[in-house]
Amino acid sequence: MEANNKISLYTEITTEESALVSGGQAVVNFDLNSYLFTIGAGAIFNGGVTTNVVNIAFGRALFTRS
């Protein structure tokens, strides 16, 4: 039988290497004003807040920048 060799599962990498592997750095932001505006418009003009309105509001308020 062969002896078990220790193989490390994780290797430490630098921030630059991490950005290279992940395709670059991206910043995720959430615009609370836009979210609340869309929820409010859905409540007033749609007669209530449905899951569809919440999904649309979330999609409009969440944006990324690389």
VENURKA-V997947 format. One record per residue. N is the residue number from 1. RES is the residue in three letters. PHI is phi in whole degrees, -180 to 180 (* if undefined). PSI is psi in radians with two decimals (999 if undefined). D_LAST is the distance of its C-alpha to the last C-alpha in whole Angstrom. Layout:
# VENURKA-V997947
n->N res->RES phi->PHI psi->PSI d_last->D_LAST
n->N res->RES phi->PHI psi->PSI d_last->D_LAST
This chain:
# VENURKA-V997947
n->1 res->MET phi->* psi->2.51 d_last->51
n->2 res->GLU phi->-85 psi->2.64 d_last->48
n->3 res->ALA phi->-74 psi->2.56 d_last->47
n->4 res->ASN phi->-72 psi->2.24 d_last->44
n->5 res->ASN phi->-93 psi->2.42 d_last->41
n->6 res->LYS phi->-78 psi->2.12 d_last->38
n->7 res->ILE phi->-118 psi->2.12 d_last->35
n->8 res->SER phi->-78 psi->2.34 d_last->32
n->9 res->LEU phi->-82 psi->-0.49 d_last->29
n->10 res->TYR phi->-122 psi->2.47 d_last->27
n->11 res->THR phi->-125 psi->2.33 d_last->26
n->12 res->GLU phi->-71 psi->2.36 d_last->24
n->13 res->ILE phi->-130 psi->2.83 d_last->21
n->14 res->THR phi->-84 psi->2.99 d_last->19
n->15 res->THR phi->-64 psi->-0.66 d_last->15
n->16 res->GLU phi->-65 psi->-0.73 d_last->15
n->17 res->GLU phi->-65 psi->-0.65 d_last->16
n->18 res->SER phi->-65 psi->-0.74 d_last->14
n->19 res->ALA phi->-65 psi->-0.62 d_last->11
n->20 res->LEU phi->-67 psi->-0.73 d_last->13
n->21 res->VAL phi->-70 psi->-0.72 d_last->14
n->22 res->SER phi->-84 psi->-0.01 d_last->12
n->23 res->GLY phi->90 psi->0.24 d_last->10
n->24 res->GLY phi->112 psi->2.97 d_last->7
n->25 res->GLN phi->-93 psi->2.33 d_last->6
n->26 res->ALA phi->-123 psi->2.44 d_last->4
n->27 res->VAL phi->-106 psi->2.23 d_last->6
n->28 res->VAL phi->-105 psi->2.22 d_last->9
n->29 res->ASN phi->-123 psi->2.73 d_last->11
n->30 res->PHE phi->-131 psi->2.11 d_last->15
n->31 res->ASP phi->-94 psi->1.74 d_last->17
n->32 res->LEU phi->-65 psi->-0.63 d_last->20
n->33 res->ASN phi->-61 psi->-0.78 d_last->22
n->34 res->SER phi->-64 psi->-0.71 d_last->21
n->35 res->TYR phi->-62 psi->-0.87 d_last->22
n->36 res->LEU phi->-67 psi->-0.60 d_last->25
n->37 res->PHE phi->-63 psi->-0.79 d_last->26
n->38 res->THR phi->-67 psi->-0.69 d_last->25
n->39 res->ILE phi->-63 psi->-0.76 d_last->27
n->40 res->GLY phi->-64 psi->-0.73 d_last->30
n->41 res->ALA phi->-64 psi->-0.67 d_last->30
n->42 res->GLY phi->-66 psi->-0.64 d_last->31
n->43 res->ALA phi->-70 psi->-0.67 d_last->33
n->44 res->ILE phi->-81 psi->-0.89 d_last->35
n->45 res->PHE phi->-90 psi->-0.32 d_last->35
n->46 res->ASN phi->-103 psi->-0.09 d_last->35
n->47 res->GLY phi->80 psi->0.21 d_last->38
n->48 res->GLY phi->154 psi->2.91 d_last->36
n->49 res->VAL phi->-101 psi->1.99 d_last->32
n->50 res->THR phi->-99 psi->2.99 d_last->32
n->51 res->THR phi->-64 psi->-0.53 d_last->29
n->52 res->ASN phi->-65 psi->-0.73 d_last->28
n->53 res->VAL phi->-65 psi->-0.72 d_last->27
n->54 res->VAL phi->-64 psi->-0.73 d_last->26
n->55 res->ASN phi->-64 psi->-0.73 d_last->23
n->56 res->ILE phi->-64 psi->-0.77 d_last->23
n->57 res->ALA phi->-62 psi->-0.75 d_last->22
n->58 res->PHE phi->-65 psi->-0.72 d_last->20
n->59 res->GLY phi->-64 psi->-0.61 d_last->18
n->60 res->ARG phi->-77 psi->-0.51 d_last->17
n->61 res->ALA phi->-86 psi->-0.40 d_last->17
n->62 res->LEU phi->-95 psi->2.17 d_last->14
n->63 res->PHE phi->-145 psi->2.67 d_last->10
n->64 res->THR phi->-117 psi->2.69 d_last->7
n->65 res->ARG phi->-141 psi->2.29 d_last->4
n->66 res->SER phi->-108 psi->999 d_last->0
